[in-house]
Amino acid sequence: MQPRLKGGHGLLALSILSALFMANTGLLPGQGLTGQISGIITDPSGGAVVGADVQIMNKETGQTRAAKSDTQGSFVFTQLLPGTFTLSVTASGFKKYEQPEVIVSATERVTLPSIAMQVGAVTETISVTGEAIAVQTQSAERSGLITTRQMQELPLKGRSYLGTAKLLPGIIDTANRESPGWNDLVGVNINGTRAGSINLNLDGITSLDTGSMTGPYLAPSIDAVAEVKVLLTNYQAEYGRSSGGTINTVIKSGTRDFHGGAYYFFRNEDLNANEWLNNRNGLPRPRYRFNNPGYFLGGPVILPGTGFNRNHDKLFFFWSQDFLPLTIPSTASTYTFPTALERSGDFSKSGVTIVDPTTRVPFPGNVIPPSRIDANGAKLLSLLPSPNTTSPGNQYNWTGISINKQPRRDSILRSDYNISPNNQFYVRLIQDYQASQGAFGLLAGLGQTQNWPQLPISYEIHSAGLVST
């Protein structure tokens, strides 16, 4: 369940979240997120090894799962959350087989190469660390994956995780993402499909404005995203909600060790060169300021004095917050507005001739008598800005910008609970807040047009979502 709420009231406390773990009621499961690992176990002659003990362990959380090979030597582990697993195989009369780096991404069906056991004592171990890249044979899908390391190490101007999708073949992204925020899916086309035909999932749940098929309202920080997997073509029917491809976003989870960090990204016009036209017209560099602090922390949940989670393999948390006190100016505009003399009817210095509409004769001295000036018209003139500059060649007498404040905050809490070797439960909560506030914000905030500022605007968007499985 991932509703969009107006006027959200904040994230649930961790204590309430723990109670949800135990109760495990009233929550709808997410779908389209888990993957699987499968393979075949053979002896040196190529025959099937029946009844072999197969075990996988999640390296981040320590959760283990076990299975036995069937009469064909086959095994399969389903419903695996994305992660890195260690696989081990033991069978009587054979050396122990171990493969420490089996990576499963969202929705991925990993089929391992045939595992050939070697005759020997179980106390001996064969460790495979240089296995060839697995080939997708369980489905015909074409997909691409953006990993945590890529998102951390590749420079991204606007720090919107959706901006990483352009790294994959077949994806065109024309959006100029200056910052993360709602409605950030615009400008993305997958394999030539039209805009609005893409499905965006957040932890297996569609995260779109279903009225316009754009969005999202929930935009997690790039430092909270574990991976972005894009299903390009030929994907399974369960992902057939949209024809233009599916973007699966997975939030990070806590691990057996504590990990965290803090950051402060900023951009400022003092670091930029001025534009050529601005230099020619004597205009300063336009204001360009982005200040983006944030932090994240994850690890095991420890309850002192209880002995619970002593081995750091039961309950985990991940928490992050991202702040963006954004102030956006419009492009500098230049216009010609009536001077103080012209507003009083005196056009003697304006270089134009003012004709009396009743006599078709110019006013004496090019000055309109005060009695001929309509009071309502004079009030309308007072709404126009007063001249504030003198341009070369008298091309304009006013220049200015509109300032629009768009503060944003993103908060995420996720907890994972290893109930038993074959049962795992997690819940993820997210709350986003974004506003648009400006003395003349309508034109600057909605399109940043070149028109001079006229109307104020002030609105807020509160969004919240919850996923459990």
C-alpha positions, 0 to 999 in steps of 0.5 A: 500500500503506497497512498499519496496523502495530503497533509501527512503527519510524519513518519511512525516511530521505530517503536511502533514499527517494531509492533507492526513487525510482530503483528504483521496485520493490515499491510498489503504485500508489495509485488514485482521486487524479489528475485531467485537463484537456481542451478543444477548439481552434477558429479564428475561424470555429469550425472545428477547429485540427488539430495545435496544440501544447498544453503544461501546466506545473505552477506548483508543481513546474515539470513540463511535459507536451505534446500535440497537438490531434486532427482534432476540435481536441480535446486531453486530459491525464490522470493529473494530480496535484492542482495549479495549471497554466499552459496554452499553445497555439501553432499556425502562423498564430495568436497564442499562447494562454495561460491561467495558472490552471487548477486541478485537484483530486483526481479532477477532470475539468476541461473548459475552454471552447472555446479560440478562437485569433486570427489573428496571429503566434506571437510575440504572446500572448493571456493569459486570466486571468478565465475563467468557472468550469468546469462539470463535464461529464465525469461526473455526480458532485456533489462539494465541495472544501475548499482549503488556504486554507480550512483555514488561515484558518477557525478550527477548535477541535480542529484535525482536518481532518475537521471541515472537511467540515461546510462542504459541503452535505449533510454533517452532523457531530455529533462534538465534536472536541477534538483530532485523532487516530484514530477521528475519522470518527465523527459524519459523515453524507453525504446522510442515509446511515448511519454506517459507510457512508463511505469515507475515502481518504488519497492515494487509498488507503482509510484505515479500520479495515475491521472496523468501517468507522470510523477512521482510525488515520492522522490527518495534521495539518491543516497537512499536508493540501493539500485535502479533496474529498468525493464526495457522489453520482453519482460514478464506479464506481471510487469505489463501495466505499462507498455513503455518499460518499467523502472524498479527502484529499491531502497537500501536496507540495514546490514549487520554492521553500522554504516552511515554518512552525512553530506552537503552539496552546493552550487553557487553563481560565484563558481560559474562564468557569466553568459556572453549576452549578460556581459555585453548588456552589463548584467550580473551573473544570474543567481544560481544557488543549490544547498543540499545537506542530508544524512543516512544511517543503517545497521542492526537494531540492538535492545540492550539487556535483552539478548535479542539480535545478539548476533546482528542477524535478526532485525535491521534498520535504515534511516535517511533524510535529505533537505533542499531549502531551494530558492529558484530565481527566474531568468533576468527579464528586461522591459520598458515601463512608464516613467514617473513623468509619463504616469502623471501625463508628461511625455515631453521627454519620451520622444513620442507624440501624444494625440488628443483622441477627441480633436486629433491634435497633439496635446500642448507640450506633449502633456496630458492634462490631469483632468483627462487622466482616468482614475482607474487607469492611473491605479492600473499604472501603479501596479507596474514596476517603476524603471530601475535602470538605464540601458544602452540605446534606451532599449529598456528601463527595467530589469529584474527577476522573480524569486520562488522558494521551493523547500523540500524534505525527504525522510525514509525509514526501512526495517527488515526482520529475519523471522526464520530461515524461510520467513523474512519481513520488511516495512518501508516508510517514506514521507516527502514534503515540497512547497512553492512560495513566492511574492511573485511566484506564479510565473516564476514557479510555473514555467519561469517565463520571461514575463514580468512578475504579477501574481503570488503563489503558495502551495504545499505537497505532502506525500507519504507511502508505506510498503511491506512484505 
